[in-house]
């Protein structure tokens, strides 16, 4: 799937306004001067407003990407793209990629 690569400065949020950050940036490939991110490592989510159990099933704590680039890799791992999909745990809701760079595009 073609699309712009995600870097560590991209705005990525859970559906409940929590901010997601990669646990392991990929410094081997940079775009716009920032490290990219591969599919393998989990992401941490902070600031999720979904209530804990008994009032809800949140908050979102981590997220794992399930799709990524099919032809662009770094260190043997596929790089993440704007249209990559991720699921949060324990809520099973998706992450949203809100903003990031648009210059480096995987075809």
KABELNOR-V258386 format. One record per residue. N is the residue number from 1. RES is the residue in three letters. SS is DSSP state (2 for helix, 1 for strand, 0 for the rest). PHI is phi as a letter, one per 20 degrees, with the letter a starting at -180 (none if undefined). NEAR is the number of other C-alpha atoms within 10 Angstrom. Layout:
N/RES/SS/PHI/NEAR  N/RES/SS/PHI/NEAR
This chain:
1/UNK/0/none/14  2/UNK/0/e/15  3/UNK/1/r/18  4/UNK/1/f/19  5/UNK/1/f/27  6/UNK/0/e/29  7/UNK/1/d/27  8/UNK/0/f/22  9/UNK/0/e/17  10/UNK/0/f/18  11/UNK/1/e/16  12/UNK/1/c/23  13/UNK/1/c/21  14/UNK/1/f/28  15/UNK/0/f/17  16/UNK/0/d/17  17/UNK/0/m/17  18/UNK/0/e/20  19/UNK/1/e/19  20/UNK/1/d/27  21/UNK/1/c/21  22/UNK/1/f/22  23/UNK/0/e/13  24/UNK/0/c/15  25/UNK/0/f/18  26/UNK/1/d/20  27/UNK/1/f/15  28/UNK/1/f/10  29/UNK/1/c/17  30/UNK/1/c/17  31/UNK/1/c/19  32/UNK/0/l/13  33/UNK/0/m/11  34/UNK/1/c/17  35/UNK/1/f/18  36/UNK/1/e/25  37/UNK/0/c/27  38/UNK/1/e/28  39/UNK/0/f/22  40/UNK/0/f/15  41/UNK/0/f/16  42/UNK/0/f/18  43/UNK/1/d/21  44/UNK/1/d/18  45/UNK/1/c/23  46/UNK/1/c/16  47/UNK/0/n/15  48/UNK/0/f/18  49/UNK/0/e/14  50/UNK/0/f/18  51/UNK/0/f/13  52/UNK/0/f/11  53/UNK/1/g/9  54/UNK/0/n/7  55/UNK/0/d/8  56/UNK/1/a/10  57/UNK/0/c/14  58/UNK/0/d/20  59/UNK/0/e/22  60/UNK/0/f/31  61/UNK/0/d/18  62/UNK/1/c/20  63/UNK/1/b/25  64/UNK/1/c/19  65/UNK/1/f/19  66/UNK/0/d/12  67/UNK/0/c/16  68/UNK/0/b/25  69/UNK/0/g/23  70/UNK/0/e/14  71/UNK/0/c/11  72/UNK/0/d/19  73/UNK/1/c/16  74/UNK/1/b/14  75/UNK/0/l/10  76/UNK/0/n/8  77/UNK/1/d/17  78/UNK/1/f/18  79/UNK/1/e/26  80/UNK/0/e/27  81/UNK/1/d/25  82/UNK/0/g/24  83/UNK/0/e/17  84/UNK/0/f/20  85/UNK/0/d/17  86/UNK/1/b/22  87/UNK/1/c/18  88/UNK/1/e/24  89/UNK/1/c/18  90/UNK/0/e/13  91/UNK/0/e/18  92/UNK/0/m/13  93/UNK/0/d/16  94/UNK/1/f/19  95/UNK/1/e/25  96/UNK/1/d/20  97/UNK/1/e/19  98/UNK/1/e/10  99/UNK/1/b/13  100/UNK/0/r/17  101/UNK/0/f/17  102/UNK/0/c/13  103/UNK/0/e/11  104/UNK/0/e/13  105/UNK/1/c/15  106/UNK/1/e/17  107/UNK/0/d/11
